[in-house]
């Protein structure tokens, strides 16, 4: 149990650090990148938040390498369920767009996936599955 708590604390520190970096770069990209003249530099500034995104992926991969097989299996199943639910929701909304609903940004898909993953985690933990 002690190892699990230490691993989780390290993961949270790395992940939240990556999210903080992403947020900082996002604010800077919006503030400074949008008003810049078009060109390579502007493009690089506008995609710079992906550095934080990459750091988050790195933190997740490191976490999966640190945890035992059971936790790794559970996390993988939860991601698979969240991805399947997200696919169903985004396909459904795609059909609704043809019915006149407003078009949503691709950013929405990531937000739905993250929220769905959180919900799946909570439900599976509460139900013991």
C-alpha positions as CSV (number, residue, x, y, z in Angstrom):
1,X,0.0,0.0,0.0
2,X,2.8,2.4,0.8
3,X,4.4,1.9,-2.6
4,X,1.0,2.6,-4.3
5,X,0.6,5.8,-2.4
6,X,4.1,7.0,-3.3
7,X,3.6,6.1,-6.9
8,X,0.3,8.0,-7.0
9,X,1.8,11.1,-5.3
10,X,4.6,11.1,-7.9
11,X,2.1,10.6,-10.7
12,X,-0.1,13.5,-9.5
13,X,2.9,15.8,-9.1
14,X,4.1,15.0,-12.6
15,X,0.7,15.2,-14.2
16,X,-0.4,18.4,-12.5
17,X,3.0,19.9,-13.3
18,X,2.4,19.0,-17.0
19,X,-1.1,20.5,-16.8
20,X,0.3,23.7,-15.2
21,X,2.8,23.9,-18.0
22,X,0.1,23.4,-20.6
23,X,-2.1,26.1,-19.0
24,X,0.8,28.6,-18.8
25,X,1.7,28.0,-22.5
26,X,-1.9,28.1,-23.5
27,X,-2.4,31.5,-21.9
28,X,0.8,32.8,-23.5
29,X,-0.1,31.4,-26.9
30,X,-3.5,33.1,-26.8
31,X,-2.1,36.3,-25.5
32,X,0.9,36.6,-27.7
33,X,0.3,34.2,-30.6
34,X,-3.1,35.4,-31.9
35,X,-2.1,39.0,-32.6
36,X,1.1,38.0,-34.3
37,X,1.5,38.2,-38.1
38,X,0.9,34.9,-39.9
39,X,4.0,32.8,-40.3
40,X,6.1,30.0,-38.9
41,X,6.8,31.8,-35.6
42,X,3.1,32.4,-35.0
43,X,2.3,28.8,-35.8
44,X,5.0,27.6,-33.3
45,X,3.7,29.9,-30.6
46,X,0.1,28.8,-31.1
47,X,1.0,25.1,-30.9
48,X,3.4,25.5,-28.0
49,X,0.8,24.3,-25.4
50,X,1.4,20.8,-27.0
51,X,4.6,20.7,-25.0
52,X,2.6,20.5,-21.8
53,X,0.3,18.0,-23.5
54,X,3.3,15.8,-24.4
55,X,4.6,16.1,-20.8
56,X,1.2,14.9,-19.6
57,X,1.4,11.8,-21.9
58,X,4.9,11.2,-20.5
59,X,3.6,11.3,-16.9
60,X,0.8,8.9,-17.8
61,X,3.3,6.5,-19.5
62,X,5.6,6.6,-16.5
63,X,2.7,6.0,-14.2
64,X,1.6,2.9,-16.1
65,X,5.2,1.6,-15.9
66,X,5.3,2.1,-12.1
67,X,2.0,0.4,-11.1
68,X,1.3,-3.3,-10.8
69,X,-0.4,-5.4,-13.4
70,X,-3.8,-5.2,-11.8
71,X,-3.9,-1.4,-11.7
72,X,-2.5,-1.2,-15.2
73,X,-5.3,-3.5,-16.4
74,X,-7.9,-1.4,-14.6
75,X,-6.6,1.8,-16.1
76,X,-6.4,0.4,-19.6
77,X,-10.0,-0.9,-19.3
78,X,-11.2,2.5,-18.0
79,X,-9.5,4.3,-20.9
80,X,-11.0,1.8,-23.4
81,X,-14.5,2.3,-21.9
82,X,-14.1,6.1,-21.9
83,X,-12.9,6.0,-25.5
84,X,-15.9,3.9,-26.6
85,X,-18.4,6.1,-24.8
86,X,-16.7,9.2,-26.3
87,X,-16.9,7.7,-29.8
88,X,-20.6,7.0,-29.3
89,X,-21.2,10.6,-28.0
90,X,-19.2,12.3,-30.8
91,X,-20.8,10.2,-33.5
92,X,-24.3,11.0,-32.1
93,X,-23.5,14.6,-32.0
94,X,-22.2,14.4,-35.6
95,X,-25.6,13.2,-36.7
96,X,-27.2,16.1,-34.6
97,X,-25.0,18.6,-36.5
98,X,-26.7,17.4,-39.7
99,X,-30.0,18.2,-38.1
100,X,-28.9,21.8,-37.5
101,X,-27.1,21.7,-34.2
102,X,-24.1,24.0,-34.0
103,X,-20.7,22.6,-35.0
104,X,-18.3,21.9,-32.1
105,X,-14.6,22.3,-32.0
106,X,-12.4,19.3,-31.9
107,X,-11.2,20.5,-28.5
108,X,-14.6,19.3,-27.3
109,X,-13.8,15.7,-28.0
110,X,-10.8,15.8,-25.6
111,X,-12.9,17.4,-22.9
112,X,-15.6,14.7,-23.3
113,X,-12.9,12.0,-23.2
114,X,-11.4,13.3,-20.0
115,X,-14.8,13.8,-18.3
116,X,-15.9,10.3,-19.4
117,X,-12.7,8.8,-18.1
118,X,-13.3,10.4,-14.7
119,X,-16.9,9.2,-14.6
120,X,-15.9,5.7,-15.5
121,X,-13.1,5.7,-12.9
122,X,-15.6,6.8,-10.2
123,X,-18.4,4.4,-11.2
124,X,-16.0,1.4,-11.3
125,X,-14.5,2.3,-8.0
126,X,-17.9,2.7,-6.3
127,X,-19.2,-0.5,-7.8
128,X,-16.0,-2.5,-7.2
129,X,-15.7,-3.5,-10.8
